[in-house]
Amino acid sequence: MQDWLAGFAAEIGTTPPTREELDMLLELAGVAARAAERPAAPITCWLVGRAGLDPRDALAVGQRLAGDSEANSS
């Protein structure tokens, strides 16, 4: 996966995510998929990039929204 990310990043003129950023984005994708539906995962990560958010901050937002969603469905 690292080779793909490095190559893709180079092609679009940026750097690949650090290991920590990658872990946060993958966790966020999991949160989004469980809180909504699977297609929400990649789109959520796209929104993070578009907004220029730090993955750690984005994960916190995702976890809060997922918690709100669970509380409202109970």
C-alpha positions as a LaTeX table, in Angstrom:
\begin{tabular}{lrrr}
\hline
Residue & $x$ (\AA) & $y$ (\AA) & $z$ (\AA) \\
\hline
Met1 & 0.00 & 0.00 & 0.00 \\
Gln2 & 2.84 & 2.40 & 0.81 \\
Asp3 & 4.23 & 2.08 & $-2.73$ \\
Trp4 & 0.83 & 2.88 & $-4.25$ \\
Leu5 & 0.33 & 5.88 & $-1.96$ \\
Ala6 & 3.83 & 7.21 & $-2.64$ \\
Gly7 & 3.41 & 6.84 & $-6.39$ \\
Phe8 & $-0.06$ & 8.38 & $-6.43$ \\
Ala9 & 1.06 & 11.26 & $-4.21$ \\
Ala10 & 4.00 & 11.97 & $-6.51$ \\
Glu11 & 1.72 & 11.99 & $-9.56$ \\
Ile12 & $-0.62$ & 14.56 & $-8.00$ \\
Gly13 & 2.19 & 16.70 & $-6.62$ \\
Thr14 & 1.99 & 16.04 & $-2.90$ \\
Thr15 & 3.50 & 13.79 & $-0.26$ \\
Pro16 & 1.98 & 10.56 & 1.01 \\
Pro17 & 0.49 & 10.41 & 4.49 \\
Thr18 & 2.75 & 9.60 & 7.40 \\
Arg19 & 2.11 & 6.30 & 9.17 \\
Glu20 & 0.21 & 8.18 & 11.91 \\
Glu21 & $-1.91$ & 10.08 & 9.36 \\
Leu22 & $-2.63$ & 6.85 & 7.51 \\
Asp23 & $-3.73$ & 5.14 & 10.72 \\
Met24 & $-6.03$ & 8.07 & 11.59 \\
Leu25 & $-7.56$ & 8.11 & 8.08 \\
Leu26 & $-8.16$ & 4.36 & 8.12 \\
Glu27 & $-9.78$ & 4.61 & 11.53 \\
Leu28 & $-11.94$ & 7.51 & 10.32 \\
Ala29 & $-12.97$ & 5.47 & 7.28 \\
Gly30 & $-14.07$ & 2.68 & 9.61 \\
Val31 & $-16.05$ & 5.08 & 11.79 \\
Ala32 & $-17.80$ & 6.54 & 8.73 \\
Ala33 & $-18.59$ & 3.10 & 7.30 \\
Arg34 & $-20.13$ & 1.92 & 10.57 \\
Ala35 & $-21.99$ & 5.16 & 11.32 \\
Ala36 & $-23.52$ & 5.53 & 7.85 \\
Glu37 & $-22.75$ & 3.00 & 5.13 \\
Arg38 & $-19.61$ & 1.74 & 3.44 \\
Pro39 & $-19.51$ & 4.29 & 0.60 \\
Ala40 & $-19.31$ & 7.05 & 3.22 \\
Ala41 & $-15.75$ & 5.96 & 4.10 \\
Pro42 & $-13.85$ & 7.17 & 1.02 \\
Ile43 & $-16.03$ & 10.26 & 0.61 \\
Thr44 & $-15.43$ & 11.21 & 4.26 \\
Cys45 & $-11.67$ & 10.95 & 3.69 \\
Trp46 & $-12.01$ & 13.04 & 0.53 \\
Leu47 & $-13.84$ & 15.70 & 2.53 \\
Val48 & $-10.99$ & 15.73 & 5.06 \\
Gly49 & $-8.51$ & 16.42 & 2.28 \\
Arg50 & $-10.70$ & 19.02 & 0.65 \\
Ala51 & $-11.13$ & 20.85 & 3.95 \\
Gly52 & $-7.41$ & 20.58 & 4.73 \\
Leu53 & $-8.11$ & 19.03 & 8.12 \\
Asp54 & $-5.52$ & 17.21 & 10.15 \\
Pro55 & $-6.55$ & 13.52 & 10.20 \\
Arg56 & $-6.49$ & 13.48 & 14.02 \\
Asp57 & $-8.96$ & 16.38 & 14.18 \\
Ala58 & $-11.13$ & 14.79 & 11.50 \\
Leu59 & $-11.20$ & 11.51 & 13.42 \\
Ala60 & $-12.39$ & 13.35 & 16.53 \\
Val61 & $-15.21$ & 14.94 & 14.53 \\
Gly62 & $-16.16$ & 11.58 & 13.02 \\
Gln63 & $-16.21$ & 9.86 & 16.40 \\
Arg64 & $-18.34$ & 12.64 & 17.87 \\
Leu65 & $-20.82$ & 12.48 & 15.00 \\
Ala66 & $-20.95$ & 8.67 & 15.18 \\
Gly67 & $-21.63$ & 8.92 & 18.92 \\
Asp68 & $-24.37$ & 11.48 & 18.33 \\
Ser69 & $-25.87$ & 9.19 & 15.68 \\
Glu70 & $-25.87$ & 6.21 & 18.06 \\
Ala71 & $-27.43$ & 8.27 & 20.85 \\
Asn72 & $-30.21$ & 9.50 & 18.56 \\
Ser73 & $-31.04$ & 5.98 & 17.34 \\
Ser74 & $-31.42$ & 4.56 & 20.86 \\
\hline
\end{tabular}
